[in-house]
Amino acid sequence: MIRRPPRSTLFPYTTLFRSALSVLRGTLFNNLWWVITVTLVASAFGLGIAVLADRAKYEAAAKSIIFLPMAISFVGAGIIWRFMFQARQPTADVPHGGQTGLLNALWVGLGELTQSTWPKTIAVALVALIAVGLVVLAINGFRDGIHGVGWGAVVVLIPVLWFLYSLVVGIGGWADGRGQIILFIQDSPFNNLWLMVVLIWTQVGFTMIIFSAAIKAVPAVLIEAAMVDGATESQLFWKVTMPQIMPTIGVVVTTLIVLVMKVFDIVKVMTNGNFDTQVIANELWQRAFTELNFGRG
């Protein structure tokens, strides 16, 4: 029997969010959260990657790697991520608490690191060095007028500083001399978000390819004319590229909404609708083919 870790040690700043998700849950609300979250995140990541990779040196290789999860079935993706989310009761005197799930092994290992002396000092120094490098990059970007690089460095710097602070004060699955695990699949209501990660992981490649094709189809005449008028990179994207690809964005968003409304395989394989993760398609299956209540199904 896996002992549930104290929630306050895992998500100390999410009480309000947890309360909102706890109230707005159930089969219909779960499906609504799936539609909103997966559609927005997959579309945003796909568009961001397509823009960043456009005309990059290793564009084809990077896009191929990101597109690879599309070749995996939803059942296969669910099994892969179920192993990654797996949690076992921590075992004393065993590296990483005897965890076989990748994420919990990293979490417990991070806790062990923050309880050490020299390894923690080295990790803090490396993260601090990365933070200093990002600060220098941001300053140079703003000074040279490359605002995209400057703001990008600032955005990346925020989680790096948080991680640096957390390393100093203590982070990871460790308390009272033993490992502390995260029940990714069982701990409601956040388990729904972890299940959504699987679908996002498989669909980002699809949205990236479609958006990339749309961006490359933007007439070069429009971009050249905007550059002659003195438009910056951000202005080129928001004032020229975005209006041209809006029809494509509409098609991608519609396709994702239809896909997410039918989500079944991932929930079936990972939780079978247990732990407050039920969705409409799995509910239909259970009513019709498990309970043989075909009318309700």
C-alpha positions in Angstrom: 0.0 0.0 0.0 1.5 3.3 -1.1 1.4 5.9 1.7 0.0 9.2 0.4 2.5 12.0 1.0 1.3 15.2 2.7 -0.2 17.5 0.1 1.4 20.6 1.6 4.9 19.3 1.0 4.2 18.7 -2.7 2.1 21.7 -3.8 2.3 24.3 -1.1 1.1 27.2 -3.3 -1.8 25.7 -5.1 -4.6 25.6 -2.5 -6.9 27.9 -4.4 -6.3 26.2 -7.7 -6.9 22.8 -6.1 -10.2 24.0 -4.6 -11.4 25.3 -7.9 -10.6 22.1 -9.7 -12.1 20.0 -6.9 -15.4 21.9 -7.2 -15.5 21.9 -11.0 -15.0 18.2 -11.6 -17.0 15.3 -12.9 -17.3 13.7 -16.3 -18.5 16.8 -18.2 -16.2 19.2 -16.4 -13.3 16.9 -16.9 -14.0 16.8 -20.6 -14.3 20.6 -20.6 -10.9 21.0 -18.8 -9.4 18.6 -21.4 -10.7 20.6 -24.3 -9.6 24.0 -23.0 -6.1 22.9 -21.7 -5.0 20.6 -24.4 -6.2 22.9 -27.2 -4.6 26.0 -25.8 -1.3 24.4 -24.7 -0.8 22.3 -27.8 -1.6 25.2 -30.2 0.6 27.6 -28.3 3.6 25.2 -28.1 3.2 24.2 -31.8 3.0 27.8 -33.0 5.9 28.8 -30.8 8.1 26.0 -32.0 7.2 26.6 -35.6 8.2 30.3 -35.3 11.4 29.6 -33.5 12.5 26.8 -35.8 11.6 28.8 -39.0 14.8 29.2 -41.1 16.9 27.8 -38.2 20.1 25.8 -39.1 18.8 22.4 -38.0 15.2 23.0 -38.6 14.4 19.7 -40.3 16.1 17.6 -37.6 14.4 19.5 -34.8 11.0 19.2 -36.3 11.5 15.5 -37.0 12.3 14.8 -33.4 9.3 16.8 -32.1 7.0 15.2 -34.6 8.0 11.6 -33.7 5.4 11.2 -30.9 2.7 11.5 -33.5 3.8 8.0 -34.7 2.9 6.5 -31.3 -0.7 5.3 -30.7 -2.6 6.8 -27.8 -2.5 3.4 -26.1 1.2 3.2 -26.5 1.7 6.8 -25.3 -0.5 6.0 -22.2 1.5 3.0 -21.3 4.8 4.9 -21.7 3.7 7.7 -19.5 2.1 5.4 -16.9 5.5 3.9 -16.4 7.0 7.4 -16.1 4.4 8.4 -13.5 4.7 5.2 -11.5 5.1 5.6 -7.8 6.3 3.1 -5.2 6.5 3.2 -1.5 10.0 4.6 -0.8 12.6 2.1 0.4 15.3 3.1 2.9 19.0 2.7 1.9 18.1 2.3 -1.8 19.1 4.9 -4.5 16.2 7.2 -5.2 14.0 5.4 -2.8 13.7 2.3 -5.1 11.6 4.3 -7.5 11.1 2.7 -11.0 9.0 5.6 -12.4 11.3 8.2 -14.0 9.6 11.3 -12.6 9.4 10.1 -9.0 13.0 8.9 -9.2 14.1 12.4 -10.3 11.9 13.9 -7.5 13.3 11.7 -4.7 16.9 12.1 -6.2 16.4 15.9 -6.1 15.4 15.6 -2.5 18.5 13.6 -1.7 20.6 16.2 -3.5 19.2 19.1 -1.4 20.0 17.1 1.8 23.7 16.6 0.8 26.6 19.0 1.3 29.1 19.1 -1.6 26.8 17.8 -4.4 24.3 20.5 -3.3 27.0 23.2 -3.3 28.1 22.2 -6.8 24.5 22.1 -8.1 23.8 25.6 -6.6 27.0 26.9 -8.2 26.1 25.5 -11.7 22.5 26.9 -11.5 23.8 30.3 -10.3 26.2 30.3 -13.3 23.4 29.6 -15.7 21.3 32.4 -14.1 24.2 34.9 -14.5 24.6 33.9 -18.1 20.9 34.5 -18.7 21.2 37.9 -17.1 24.1 38.8 -19.3 22.2 37.5 -22.4 19.1 39.6 -21.5 21.2 42.8 -21.0 23.0 42.3 -24.3 19.7 41.6 -26.1 18.0 44.7 -24.9 21.2 46.8 -25.4 21.5 45.6 -29.0 17.8 46.1 -29.8 17.1 42.4 -30.1 14.1 42.4 -27.8 13.1 38.9 -28.6 16.3 37.5 -27.2 16.1 39.8 -24.2 12.6 38.9 -23.2 13.3 35.2 -24.0 16.2 35.2 -21.6 14.0 36.9 -18.9 11.3 34.3 -19.3 13.8 31.5 -19.0 15.5 33.2 -16.0 12.4 33.2 -13.9 12.2 29.4 -13.4 16.0 29.2 -13.1 15.9 31.7 -10.2 13.0 29.8 -8.6 14.9 26.5 -8.9 18.1 28.2 -7.5 16.1 29.5 -4.5 14.4 26.1 -4.0 17.8 24.3 -4.0 19.0 26.5 -1.2 15.9 26.2 1.0 15.1 22.6 0.0 13.1 21.0 -2.7 12.3 17.5 -3.9 10.8 14.4 -2.4 12.5 14.3 1.0 11.2 14.8 4.5 12.0 13.4 7.9 14.9 11.4 6.6 13.0 9.5 3.9 11.8 9.9 0.4 8.5 11.5 -0.4 6.7 10.5 -3.6 4.1 12.2 -5.9 1.1 10.2 -6.8 0.8 11.6 -10.3 -2.1 9.4 -11.3 -4.0 8.9 -8.0 -3.8 12.4 -6.5 -7.0 14.3 -7.6 -7.6 16.8 -9.2 -4.1 17.3 -10.5 -4.0 13.8 -12.0 -6.2 15.1 -14.8 -3.5 17.6 -15.8 -0.9 14.9 -15.8 -3.0 12.8 -18.1 -3.5 15.8 -20.4 0.3 16.0 -20.7 0.3 12.7 -22.7 -2.1 14.1 -25.3 -0.3 17.4 -25.5 3.0 15.5 -26.0 1.6 13.6 -29.0 -0.2 16.6 -30.6 2.4 19.4 -30.4 4.2 17.8 -33.4 1.0 17.9 -35.5 0.3 21.6 -34.7 3.9 22.5 -35.3 3.9 21.0 -38.8 0.7 22.7 -39.8 1.7 26.1 -38.4 5.2 25.8 -40.0 3.7 25.1 -43.4 1.3 28.1 -43.0 4.2 30.4 -41.9 6.3 29.4 -44.9 3.3 30.2 -47.2 3.2 33.8 -46.1 4.1 35.9 -49.2 7.7 37.1 -49.0 6.6 40.4 -50.6 4.6 41.3 -47.5 7.5 40.6 -45.1 10.0 42.5 -47.3 7.6 45.5 -47.5 7.2 45.5 -43.7 11.0 45.3 -43.2 11.5 48.2 -45.6 9.0 50.2 -43.5 11.2 49.5 -40.5 9.1 46.8 -38.8 10.8 44.9 -36.0 10.7 41.1 -35.7 7.8 41.2 -33.2 5.9 43.5 -35.4 6.5 41.3 -38.4 5.0 38.3 -36.5 2.0 40.1 -34.9 1.1 42.4 -37.8 2.0 40.4 -40.8 2.4 36.7 -40.1 -0.5 36.2 -37.6 -3.2 37.7 -39.8 -2.1 35.6 -42.7 -2.2 32.3 -40.7 -5.4 33.0 -38.8 -7.5 30.6 -41.0 -4.9 27.9 -40.3 -5.1 28.5 -36.6 -8.9 28.1 -36.8 -8.6 24.8 -38.6 -6.0 23.5 -36.1 -8.0 24.6 -33.0 -11.2 23.0 -34.5 -9.4 19.7 -35.2 -7.9 19.6 -31.7 -11.3 20.3 -30.1 -12.9 17.4 -32.0 -10.0 15.1 -31.1 -10.0 16.0 -27.4 -13.8 15.6 -27.1 -13.3 11.9 -28.2 -10.4 11.2 -25.9 -10.7 7.6 -24.6 -7.5 5.5 -25.0 -5.3 7.5 -22.7 -7.8 7.6 -19.8 -8.7 3.9 -20.4 -5.1 2.7 -20.2 -3.9 4.9 -17.4 -6.8 5.2 -14.9 -9.9 3.6 -16.5 -11.8 6.7 -15.2 -10.8 6.1 -11.6 -9.5 8.8 -9.2 -12.0 11.4 -10.6 -10.5 11.2 -14.2 -13.6 10.0 -16.0 -14.4 11.5 -19.5 -17.4 11.2 -21.7 -16.0 8.5 -24.1 -14.9 6.2 -21.3 -18.2 6.7 -19.5 -20.0 5.7 -22.6 -17.9 2.6 -22.9 -18.4 1.6 -19.3 -22.2 2.1 -19.4 -22.7 0.3 -22.7 -20.1 -2.5 -22.7 -19.3 -3.1 -19.1 -22.7 -2.5 -17.4 -24.5 -3.5 -20.6 -26.8 -0.5 -20.2 -27.0 0.3 -23.9 -29.7 2.9 -23.6 -27.7 5.1 -21.2 -24.5 4.4 -23.0 
